[in-house]
Amino acid sequence: MRRFRLGRAVGVAAIAGALAVAGCGGGNGDSGGSGTSAGTSTGGGGGAATGTLVIDNSFVDRGNDPGRQFTPTNNMLVHAMYDTLVRFAPGRTDPEPGIAESWRGTPDAKSYTFTLRDDVTFSDGTPLTSRDVLFSLNRLVNIKGSGAFLLDGTTIRAPDARTVVITSKTPNPALLRILATAPTSILNSRVLQANGGTDAKDADKTDRAEAFLQKTSAGSGPYVLTQGAQNQQYTLEKNPRYWGEFSGFPKVVVRNMAAPTQLLNVQRGANEIALDLSAQQAQTLEANDKLQVRTDASVNVFDVEGNMDESISPTGNADVRRAVRLALDYEGYKRLSGVGAEQAPGVIPSQFLGALTAEDAVRQDVEAARAALEASGIDNPTVELAYPSDATPNGVSFSSVAQKVKSDLEKIGFSVKLRGSPAVTFLEDYAAGRNQMSVSYWGPDYPDPNDYLVYAPGSDGRAANNKYTREMAPEIAALGARAGSTLDDAERGTLFQEFQRRLNEEGPFFPLFQPAQAIVGSSNLTNVMLDPTYTLNIPSVGSN
């Protein structure tokens, strides 16, 4: 669930701790350059649910200050308490109106103008205006929290009370999807300023609102925070002044529970959801008619990566990379995860715009792999394969993946030495470009293909971690840049597919699989699904 993010504004230690938990997933969708809405609903269907919804989650909890947090647990909670300019329907990634009733983008994808609804109030009754949007987004940038990078290179203006203009230095067609993420939530500026909040340039040093936002909420969303104990439990209750339709539960309790305890609780309780069971654990519950079990592919992607510097690793040789690509037993990696896992045809997960299809997936061909290795001229290449030994995202241990990679490569003539280390150590070496080969993983920061430009030659993300420079593949770099700056989603999706095909032909990344993910809930609940952005869309969960 926690994003395994490198080259982003987040600490190594925070990533390392989060790698031990499961990942979120969800649906697919497209966005256009403009949008309108006559009304908005939280989903759920039918009348409002009754009673208390109980959600068990293995917390990765950095508090519920929208501008500082960026974890699956807090994304889920923040989304329930706050609104954003645009948002996603449950399981979808196509932007819909939130507090912005309409928007329009310029042809160069550098500027978006949003018109706000005139009927939105915060939970204390204060009307929401462009002043609050300006304050909240500037505060996100200036407190330099985990999600601040989302608005890198942007400026925000509020020409009048109902208009917000966001301009980017470079074409930014991903902005709409970015503005649906929890860090971009809109807070009550007056309340926050009265409790130590500021959007000033030095907010990273002077903002004092974090403690206030841990014990209460200051949003306009469907729920308000009534009780909270960090890393233990949070209680949400219906916002009586919520401006939209409401069909969720009047009270929600979110508890920090390990997966084995979740397995027991979901069988004993009513109106219960377990978020962190492995696919194997969930399968043991399929015969229980009091429960619903959903198992499918996560949006997270496991891969193998090779350093392009030939003085560091033999994977700097193109034929060696081809040998690695053809040697991997892709079906076997799916089995490591369980029912619901999918082979990853490219670095972009199947649920997102620009994903490759199953027909594009690389197939294992051991004889062709041996021939490629022979063509490299490197006899019995020796390589060290690094991996984080203490991490199990989506219930899959990196150790088990590394053992299989070693087996696959040694069958064609490699000599592989495994080097497992704590995630903090692994990430330090990986970020410095010291690893010869790595077993790695990427979870999206936001559900848009632009988030995967970290794989483009010359980028300061995954490419830099593997010494993959623009000079090594200028055509792929140019293709990525074009894809990332194209406004039309249909064209952009096609360009990102070609970008990945080229990476699959010659790049240092070897996508393996999207691991299985599971969610289990009481049989009476509706909209029980893991979400690619919000982990679980709490306001949409209802009851039959």
Order of alpha helices (4+ residues) and beta strands (2+ residues): alpha-beta-beta-alpha-beta-beta-beta-beta-alpha-beta-beta-alpha-alpha-alpha-alpha-beta-beta-beta-alpha-beta-alpha-beta-beta-alpha-alpha-beta-alpha-beta-alpha-beta-alpha-beta-alpha-alpha-alpha-beta-beta-beta-beta-beta-beta
